[in-house]
């Protein structure tokens, strides 16, 4: 679906570091180890676009 947005840019990006005990409420210890070794993360971004 095309929303017709132009000049789309990411204004801010920051990694959200969540405590292990919180993550372990949702994933197993093995999944947590894999997640930490993967280089992936949970990010918050601010996007700017013109219509």
C-alpha distance matrix in Angstrom:
0.0 3.8 6.4 9.1 11.2 14.2 17.1 15.5 18.6 20.0 23.0 24.7 24.7 27.4 28.2 29.1 32.3 32.9 36.4 37.1 38.5 35.2 33.2 35.9 35.1 31.8 32.6 35.8 38.2 37.3 33.6 34.5 36.6 33.8 31.3 33.9 34.7 31.1 30.4 27.2 27.0 25.4 24.1 23.3 21.3 20.9 18.0 18.4 16.0 16.5 14.6
3.8 0.0 3.8 5.6 7.9 10.7 13.9 12.9 16.3 18.3 21.2 23.3 23.8 26.8 28.1 29.4 32.7 33.7 37.3 38.3 39.9 36.6 34.7 37.7 37.0 33.9 34.7 37.9 40.0 39.2 35.5 36.1 38.0 35.4 32.6 34.9 35.7 32.1 31.0 27.9 27.6 26.0 24.2 23.2 20.7 19.8 16.4 16.1 13.2 13.3 11.4
6.4 3.8 0.0 3.8 5.6 9.2 12.4 11.4 14.8 16.8 19.2 21.5 22.4 25.4 27.1 28.1 31.6 32.6 36.3 37.7 39.1 35.7 34.2 37.2 36.4 33.6 34.7 38.1 40.2 39.7 35.9 36.2 38.3 35.9 33.0 35.0 36.1 32.7 31.3 28.2 27.4 25.4 23.3 21.7 19.0 17.6 14.3 13.6 10.6 10.5 8.3
9.1 5.6 3.8 0.0 3.8 6.6 10.3 10.4 14.2 16.8 19.1 21.9 23.2 26.5 28.5 30.0 33.5 34.8 38.6 40.1 41.7 38.4 36.9 40.1 39.5 36.7 37.7 41.1 42.9 42.4 38.6 38.7 40.7 38.2 35.2 37.0 38.0 34.6 32.9 30.0 29.3 27.5 25.0 23.3 20.3 18.4 14.8 13.3 9.7 8.6 6.2
11.2 7.9 5.6 3.8 0.0 3.8 7.0 6.8 10.6 13.3 15.3 18.3 19.8 23.2 25.5 27.1 30.7 32.2 36.0 37.7 39.5 36.3 34.9 38.2 37.8 35.1 36.1 39.5 41.1 40.7 37.0 36.7 38.6 36.4 33.2 34.7 35.8 32.5 30.5 27.7 26.8 25.0 22.3 20.4 17.1 15.1 11.4 9.6 6.0 5.5 4.7
14.2 10.7 9.2 6.6 3.8 0.0 3.8 5.5 9.0 12.4 14.3 17.7 19.5 23.1 25.6 27.7 31.3 33.2 37.0 38.8 40.8 37.8 36.3 39.8 39.6 37.1 37.8 41.1 42.4 41.9 38.2 37.8 39.4 37.2 34.0 35.2 36.0 32.8 30.5 28.1 27.4 25.9 22.9 21.2 17.6 15.4 11.6 9.3 5.8 5.1 6.1
17.1 13.9 12.4 10.3 7.0 3.8 0.0 3.8 6.2 10.0 11.5 15.1 17.1 20.9 23.6 25.9 29.5 31.7 35.5 37.4 39.7 36.8 35.4 39.0 39.1 36.7 37.3 40.5 41.5 41.0 37.4 36.7 38.1 36.0 32.8 33.6 34.4 31.3 28.8 26.6 25.9 24.6 21.4 19.7 16.0 13.7 10.2 7.7 5.4 6.0 8.7
15.5 12.9 11.4 10.4 6.8 5.5 3.8 0.0 3.8 7.0 9.4 12.5 14.1 17.8 20.3 22.5 26.1 28.2 32.0 33.8 36.0 33.1 31.7 35.2 35.3 32.9 33.6 36.7 37.8 37.4 33.8 33.1 34.6 32.5 29.3 30.2 31.1 28.1 25.6 23.2 22.4 20.9 17.8 16.2 12.5 10.7 7.0 5.7 4.3 7.0 9.6
18.6 16.3 14.8 14.2 10.6 9.0 6.2 3.8 0.0 3.8 6.1 9.2 10.9 14.7 17.4 19.9 23.4 25.9 29.6 31.6 34.0 31.3 29.9 33.5 33.9 31.7 32.3 35.3 36.0 35.7 32.2 31.2 32.5 30.7 27.4 27.9 28.8 26.0 23.2 21.1 20.1 18.9 15.5 14.0 10.3 8.7 5.8 5.3 6.5 9.7 12.8
20.0 18.3 16.8 16.8 13.3 12.4 10.0 7.0 3.8 0.0 3.8 5.8 7.1 10.9 13.7 16.2 19.7 22.2 25.9 28.0 30.4 27.8 26.5 30.2 30.7 28.7 29.2 32.3 32.8 32.7 29.3 28.0 29.4 27.8 24.4 24.7 25.9 23.3 20.3 18.2 16.9 15.5 12.0 10.5 6.8 5.9 4.5 6.2 8.8 12.4 15.5
23.0 21.2 19.2 19.1 15.3 14.3 11.5 9.4 6.1 3.8 0.0 3.8 7.0 10.4 13.9 16.2 19.6 22.3 25.9 28.4 30.7 28.1 27.3 31.1 31.5 29.9 30.7 33.7 34.1 34.3 31.1 29.4 30.8 29.6 26.0 25.9 27.4 25.2 22.0 20.1 18.3 16.8 13.0 10.8 7.4 5.4 5.6 6.4 9.9 13.1 16.5
24.7 23.3 21.5 21.9 18.3 17.7 15.1 12.5 9.2 5.8 3.8 0.0 3.8 6.7 10.3 12.6 16.0 18.7 22.3 24.8 27.2 24.8 24.1 27.9 28.4 27.1 27.9 30.8 30.9 31.4 28.2 26.3 27.7 26.8 23.2 22.8 24.6 22.7 19.5 17.6 15.4 13.9 10.1 8.0 5.4 5.1 7.4 9.5 13.1 16.5 19.7
24.7 23.8 22.4 23.2 19.8 19.5 17.1 14.1 10.9 7.1 7.0 3.8 0.0 3.8 6.9 9.6 12.9 15.8 19.3 21.6 24.2 21.9 20.9 24.6 25.5 24.0 24.5 27.3 27.4 27.7 24.6 22.7 24.0 23.1 19.5 19.1 20.8 19.0 15.8 13.9 11.7 10.4 6.7 5.8 4.5 6.6 9.0 12.0 15.3 19.0 21.9
27.4 26.8 25.4 26.5 23.2 23.1 20.9 17.8 14.7 10.9 10.4 6.7 3.8 0.0 3.8 6.4 9.4 12.5 15.9 18.4 20.9 18.9 18.2 21.9 22.9 21.9 22.3 25.0 24.7 25.4 22.5 20.1 21.5 21.1 17.4 16.6 18.8 17.5 14.3 12.7 9.9 8.7 5.6 5.5 6.6 9.3 12.3 15.4 18.8 22.5 25.3
28.2 28.1 27.1 28.5 25.5 25.6 23.6 20.3 17.4 13.7 13.9 10.3 6.9 3.8 0.0 3.8 6.2 9.4 12.8 14.9 17.7 15.9 14.8 18.4 19.8 18.8 18.9 21.4 21.0 21.7 18.9 16.4 17.7 17.5 13.9 13.0 15.4 14.3 11.4 9.8 6.7 5.9 4.4 6.4 8.8 12.2 15.0 18.4 21.6 25.3 27.9
29.1 29.4 28.1 30.0 27.1 27.7 25.9 22.5 19.9 16.2 16.2 12.6 9.6 6.4 3.8 0.0 3.8 6.2 9.8 12.3 14.6 12.6 12.0 15.7 16.7 16.1 16.8 19.4 19.2 20.5 17.8 15.1 17.0 17.3 13.7 13.0 16.0 15.4 13.2 11.2 7.5 5.5 5.4 6.8 10.2 13.4 16.5 20.1 23.2 26.9 29.2
32.3 32.7 31.6 33.5 30.7 31.3 29.5 26.1 23.4 19.7 19.6 16.0 12.9 9.4 6.2 3.8 0.0 3.8 6.6 9.1 11.8 10.6 10.2 13.5 15.1 15.1 15.3 17.4 16.6 18.2 16.0 12.8 14.5 15.5 12.1 10.7 14.1 14.4 12.5 11.3 8.0 7.3 8.6 10.5 13.9 17.2 20.3 23.8 27.0 30.7 33.0
32.9 33.7 32.6 34.8 32.2 33.2 31.7 28.2 25.9 22.2 22.3 18.7 15.8 12.5 9.4 6.2 3.8 0.0 3.8 6.4 8.5 6.8 6.9 10.3 11.5 11.9 12.6 14.8 14.4 16.5 14.4 11.3 13.7 15.1 11.9 11.2 14.9 15.4 14.4 12.8 9.6 8.4 10.6 12.3 16.0 19.1 22.2 25.8 28.8 32.5 34.5
36.4 37.3 36.3 38.6 36.0 37.0 35.5 32.0 29.6 25.9 25.9 22.3 19.3 15.9 12.8 9.8 6.6 3.8 0.0 3.8 5.5 5.4 6.5 8.8 10.5 11.9 12.4 13.9 12.8 15.5 14.3 10.8 13.0 15.3 12.8 11.6 15.4 16.7 16.2 15.2 12.5 11.9 14.3 16.0 19.7 22.9 26.0 29.6 32.6 36.2 38.3
37.1 38.3 37.7 40.1 37.7 38.8 37.4 33.8 31.6 28.0 28.4 24.8 21.6 18.4 14.9 12.3 9.1 6.4 3.8 0.0 3.8 5.4 5.1 6.0 8.8 10.2 9.9 10.6 9.1 12.0 11.2 7.8 10.0 12.6 10.9 9.9 13.5 15.2 15.6 14.9 12.9 13.0 16.1 18.3 22.0 25.3 28.2 31.9 34.7 38.4 40.3
38.5 39.9 39.1 41.7 39.5 40.8 39.7 36.0 34.0 30.4 30.7 27.2 24.2 20.9 17.7 14.6 11.8 8.5 5.5 3.8 0.0 3.8 5.5 5.1 6.7 9.4 10.0 10.6 9.9 13.4 12.9 10.1 12.7 15.4 13.9 13.5 17.0 18.6 19.2 18.1 16.0 15.5 18.5 20.3 24.0 27.2 30.1 33.8 36.6 40.2 41.8
35.2 36.6 35.7 38.4 36.3 37.8 36.8 33.1 31.3 27.8 28.1 24.8 21.9 18.9 15.9 12.6 10.6 6.8 5.4 5.4 3.8 0.0 3.8 5.4 5.4 7.5 9.2 11.2 11.5 14.6 13.2 10.7 13.9 15.9 13.7 13.9 17.6 18.5 18.8 17.1 14.4 13.2 16.0 17.5 21.2 24.2 27.1 30.8 33.5 37.0 38.5
33.2 34.7 34.2 36.9 34.9 36.3 35.4 31.7 29.9 26.5 27.3 24.1 20.9 18.2 14.8 12.0 10.2 6.9 6.5 5.1 5.5 3.8 0.0 3.8 5.3 5.5 6.1 8.5 9.0 11.6 9.6 7.4 10.9 12.4 10.2 11.0 14.6 15.1 15.8 14.0 11.9 11.2 14.6 16.7 20.3 23.6 26.2 29.9 32.4 36.0 37.5
35.9 37.7 37.2 40.1 38.2 39.8 39.0 35.2 33.5 30.2 31.1 27.9 24.6 21.9 18.4 15.7 13.5 10.3 8.8 6.0 5.1 5.4 3.8 0.0 3.8 5.2 5.0 5.9 6.6 9.8 8.9 7.2 10.6 12.6 11.5 12.4 15.6 16.6 18.0 16.6 15.0 14.8 18.3 20.5 24.0 27.4 29.9 33.6 36.0 39.6 40.9
35.1 37.0 36.4 39.5 37.8 39.6 39.1 35.3 33.9 30.7 31.5 28.4 25.5 22.9 19.8 16.7 15.1 11.5 10.5 8.8 6.7 5.4 5.3 3.8 0.0 3.8 6.2 8.1 9.9 12.9 11.6 10.6 14.2 15.7 14.3 15.7 18.9 19.5 20.7 18.8 16.9 15.8 19.1 20.7 24.3 27.3 29.8 33.4 35.7 39.1 40.2
31.8 33.9 33.6 36.7 35.1 37.1 36.7 32.9 31.7 28.7 29.9 27.1 24.0 21.9 18.8 16.1 15.1 11.9 11.9 10.2 9.4 7.5 5.5 5.2 3.8 0.0 3.8 7.1 9.8 11.8 9.7 9.5 13.3 13.9 12.4 14.6 17.5 17.5 18.9 16.6 15.0 14.0 17.4 19.2 22.6 25.7 27.8 31.5 33.5 36.9 37.9
32.6 34.7 34.7 37.7 36.1 37.8 37.3 33.6 32.3 29.2 30.7 27.9 24.5 22.3 18.9 16.8 15.3 12.6 12.4 9.9 10.0 9.2 6.1 5.0 6.2 3.8 0.0 3.8 6.7 8.1 6.0 6.5 10.1 10.6 9.7 12.1 14.7 14.8 16.8 15.0 14.2 14.1 17.8 20.3 23.5 27.0 28.9 32.7 34.7 38.1 39.2
35.8 37.9 38.1 41.1 39.5 41.1 40.5 36.7 35.3 32.3 33.7 30.8 27.3 25.0 21.4 19.4 17.4 14.8 13.9 10.6 10.6 11.2 8.5 5.9 8.1 7.1 3.8 0.0 3.8 5.3 5.1 6.2 8.8 9.9 10.4 12.4 14.4 15.2 17.7 16.6 16.4 17.0 20.8 23.5 26.7 30.3 32.2 36.0 38.1 41.6 42.7
38.2 40.0 40.2 42.9 41.1 42.4 41.5 37.8 36.0 32.8 34.1 30.9 27.4 24.7 21.0 19.2 16.6 14.4 12.8 9.1 9.9 11.5 9.0 6.6 9.9 9.8 6.7 3.8 0.0 3.8 5.5 5.0 6.3 8.7 9.8 10.6 12.5 14.2 16.7 16.3 16.2 17.4 21.1 24.1 27.4 31.0 33.2 37.0 39.3 42.9 44.3
37.3 39.2 39.7 42.4 40.7 41.9 41.0 37.4 35.7 32.7 34.3 31.4 27.7 25.4 21.7 20.5 18.2 16.5 15.5 12.0 13.4 14.6 11.6 9.8 12.9 11.8 8.1 5.3 3.8 0.0 3.8 5.4 5.2 6.3 8.6 10.1 10.8 12.3 15.4 15.3 16.1 17.8 21.6 24.8 27.8 31.5 33.4 37.2 39.2 42.8 44.2
33.6 35.5 35.9 38.6 37.0 38.2 37.4 33.8 32.2 29.3 31.1 28.2 24.6 22.5 18.9 17.8 16.0 14.4 14.3 11.2 12.9 13.2 9.6 8.9 11.6 9.7 6.0 5.1 5.5 3.8 0.0 3.8 5.5 5.0 6.0 8.6 9.9 10.3 13.2 12.4 13.0 14.6 18.3 21.5 24.5 28.1 29.8 33.6 35.6 39.2 40.5
34.5 36.1 36.2 38.7 36.7 37.8 36.7 33.1 31.2 28.0 29.4 26.3 22.7 20.1 16.4 15.1 12.8 11.3 10.8 7.8 10.1 10.7 7.4 7.2 10.6 9.5 6.5 6.2 5.0 5.4 3.8 0.0 3.8 5.4 5.0 6.2 8.6 9.9 11.9 11.4 11.3 12.8 16.6 19.7 22.9 26.6 28.7 32.5 34.8 38.4 40.0
36.6 38.0 38.3 40.7 38.6 39.4 38.1 34.6 32.5 29.4 30.8 27.7 24.0 21.5 17.7 17.0 14.5 13.7 13.0 10.0 12.7 13.9 10.9 10.6 14.2 13.3 10.1 8.8 6.3 5.2 5.5 3.8 0.0 3.8 5.5 5.2 6.2 8.6 11.1 11.7 12.5 14.9 18.4 21.9 24.8 28.5 30.5 34.3 36.6 40.3 42.1
33.8 35.4 35.9 38.2 36.4 37.2 36.0 32.5 30.7 27.8 29.6 26.8 23.1 21.1 17.5 17.3 15.5 15.1 15.3 12.6 15.4 15.9 12.4 12.6 15.7 13.9 10.6 9.9 8.7 6.3 5.0 5.4 3.8 0.0 3.8 5.5 5.2 6.0 9.3 9.7 11.5 14.1 17.6 21.2 23.7 27.5 29.1 32.8 34.8 38.5 40.1
31.3 32.6 33.0 35.2 33.2 34.0 32.8 29.3 27.4 24.4 26.0 23.2 19.5 17.4 13.9 13.7 12.1 11.9 12.8 10.9 13.9 13.7 10.2 11.5 14.3 12.4 9.7 10.4 9.8 8.6 6.0 5.0 5.5 3.8 0.0 3.8 5.5 5.2 7.3 6.7 7.8 10.3 13.8 17.4 20.0 23.8 25.5 29.2 31.4 35.0 36.8
33.9 34.9 35.0 37.0 34.7 35.2 33.6 30.2 27.9 24.7 25.9 22.8 19.1 16.6 13.0 13.0 10.7 11.2 11.6 9.9 13.5 13.9 11.0 12.4 15.7 14.6 12.1 12.4 10.6 10.1 8.6 6.2 5.2 5.5 3.8 0.0 3.8 5.6 6.5 7.4 8.1 11.0 14.1 17.7 20.4 24.1 26.2 29.8 32.3 36.1 38.1
34.7 35.7 36.1 38.0 35.8 36.0 34.4 31.1 28.8 25.9 27.4 24.6 20.8 18.8 15.4 16.0 14.1 14.9 15.4 13.5 17.0 17.6 14.6 15.6 18.9 17.5 14.7 14.4 12.5 10.8 9.9 8.6 6.2 5.2 5.5 3.8 0.0 3.8 5.8 8.1 10.2 13.7 16.4 20.1 22.4 26.1 27.8 31.4 33.6 37.4 39.4
31.1 32.1 32.7 34.6 32.5 32.8 31.3 28.1 26.0 23.3 25.2 22.7 19.0 17.5 14.3 15.4 14.4 15.4 16.7 15.2 18.6 18.5 15.1 16.6 19.5 17.5 14.8 15.2 14.2 12.3 10.3 9.9 8.6 6.0 5.2 5.6 3.8 0.0 3.8 5.3 8.4 12.0 14.6 18.3 20.2 23.9 25.2 28.7 30.7 34.4 36.3
30.4 31.0 31.3 32.9 30.5 30.5 28.8 25.6 23.2 20.3 22.0 19.5 15.8 14.3 11.4 13.2 12.5 14.4 16.2 15.6 19.2 18.8 15.8 18.0 20.7 18.9 16.8 17.7 16.7 15.4 13.2 11.9 11.1 9.3 7.3 6.5 5.8 3.8 0.0 3.8 6.6 10.4 12.2 15.9 17.6 21.2 22.6 26.0 28.3 32.0 34.1
27.2 27.9 28.2 30.0 27.7 28.1 26.6 23.2 21.1 18.2 20.1 17.6 13.9 12.7 9.8 11.2 11.3 12.8 15.2 14.9 18.1 17.1 14.0 16.6 18.8 16.6 15.0 16.6 16.3 15.3 12.4 11.4 11.7 9.7 6.7 7.4 8.1 5.3 3.8 0.0 3.8 7.3 9.4 13.1 14.9 18.6 19.9 23.5 25.6 29.3 31.3
27.0 27.6 27.4 29.3 26.8 27.4 25.9 22.4 20.1 16.9 18.3 15.4 11.7 9.9 6.7 7.5 8.0 9.6 12.5 12.9 16.0 14.4 11.9 15.0 16.9 15.0 14.2 16.4 16.2 16.1 13.0 11.3 12.5 11.5 7.8 8.1 10.2 8.4 6.6 3.8 0.0 3.8 6.3 10.0 12.4 16.2 18.1 21.8 24.2 28.0 30.1
25.4 26.0 25.4 27.5 25.0 25.9 24.6 20.9 18.9 15.5 16.8 13.9 10.4 8.7 5.9 5.5 7.3 8.4 11.9 13.0 15.5 13.2 11.2 14.8 15.8 14.0 14.1 17.0 17.4 17.8 14.6 12.8 14.9 14.1 10.3 11.0 13.7 12.0 10.4 7.3 3.8 0.0 3.8 7.1 10.0 13.7 15.9 19.7 22.2 26.0 27.9
24.1 24.2 23.3 25.0 22.3 22.9 21.4 17.8 15.5 12.0 13.0 10.1 6.7 5.6 4.4 5.4 8.6 10.6 14.3 16.1 18.5 16.0 14.6 18.3 19.1 17.4 17.8 20.8 21.1 21.6 18.3 16.6 18.4 17.6 13.8 14.1 16.4 14.6 12.2 9.4 6.3 3.8 0.0 3.8 6.4 10.1 12.5 16.2 19.0 22.7 24.9
23.3 23.2 21.7 23.3 20.4 21.2 19.7 16.2 14.0 10.5 10.8 8.0 5.8 5.5 6.4 6.8 10.5 12.3 16.0 18.3 20.3 17.5 16.7 20.5 20.7 19.2 20.3 23.5 24.1 24.8 21.5 19.7 21.9 21.2 17.4 17.7 20.1 18.3 15.9 13.1 10.0 7.1 3.8 0.0 3.8 7.0 10.0 13.6 16.6 20.3 22.5
21.3 20.7 19.0 20.3 17.1 17.6 16.0 12.5 10.3 6.8 7.4 5.4 4.5 6.6 8.8 10.2 13.9 16.0 19.7 22.0 24.0 21.2 20.3 24.0 24.3 22.6 23.5 26.7 27.4 27.8 24.5 22.9 24.8 23.7 20.0 20.4 22.4 20.2 17.6 14.9 12.4 10.0 6.4 3.8 0.0 3.8 6.3 10.0 13.0 16.7 19.2
20.9 19.8 17.6 18.4 15.1 15.4 13.7 10.7 8.7 5.9 5.4 5.1 6.6 9.3 12.2 13.4 17.2 19.1 22.9 25.3 27.2 24.2 23.6 27.4 27.3 25.7 27.0 30.3 31.0 31.5 28.1 26.6 28.5 27.5 23.8 24.1 26.1 23.9 21.2 18.6 16.2 13.7 10.1 7.0 3.8 0.0 3.8 6.8 10.2 13.7 16.4
18.0 16.4 14.3 14.8 11.4 11.6 10.2 7.0 5.8 4.5 5.6 7.4 9.0 12.3 15.0 16.5 20.3 22.2 26.0 28.2 30.1 27.1 26.2 29.9 29.8 27.8 28.9 32.2 33.2 33.4 29.8 28.7 30.5 29.1 25.5 26.2 27.8 25.2 22.6 19.9 18.1 15.9 12.5 10.0 6.3 3.8 0.0 3.8 6.7 10.4 13.0
18.4 16.1 13.6 13.3 9.6 9.3 7.7 5.7 5.3 6.2 6.4 9.5 12.0 15.4 18.4 20.1 23.8 25.8 29.6 31.9 33.8 30.8 29.9 33.6 33.4 31.5 32.7 36.0 37.0 37.2 33.6 32.5 34.3 32.8 29.2 29.8 31.4 28.7 26.0 23.5 21.8 19.7 16.2 13.6 10.0 6.8 3.8 0.0 3.8 7.1 10.3
16.0 13.2 10.6 9.7 6.0 5.8 5.4 4.3 6.5 8.8 9.9 13.1 15.3 18.8 21.6 23.2 27.0 28.8 32.6 34.7 36.6 33.5 32.4 36.0 35.7 33.5 34.7 38.1 39.3 39.2 35.6 34.8 36.6 34.8 31.4 32.3 33.6 30.7 28.3 25.6 24.2 22.2 19.0 16.6 13.0 10.2 6.7 3.8 0.0 3.8 6.7
16.5 13.3 10.5 8.6 5.5 5.1 6.0 7.0 9.7 12.4 13.1 16.5 19.0 22.5 25.3 26.9 30.7 32.5 36.2 38.4 40.2 37.0 36.0 39.6 39.1 36.9 38.1 41.6 42.9 42.8 39.2 38.4 40.3 38.5 35.0 36.1 37.4 34.4 32.0 29.3 28.0 26.0 22.7 20.3 16.7 13.7 10.4 7.1 3.8 0.0 3.8
14.6 11.4 8.3 6.2 4.7 6.1 8.7 9.6 12.8 15.5 16.5 19.7 21.9 25.3 27.9 29.2 33.0 34.5 38.3 40.3 41.8 38.5 37.5 40.9 40.2 37.9 39.2 42.7 44.3 44.2 40.5 40.0 42.1 40.1 36.8 38.1 39.4 36.3 34.1 31.3 30.1 27.9 24.9 22.5 19.2 16.4 13.0 10.3 6.7 3.8 0.0
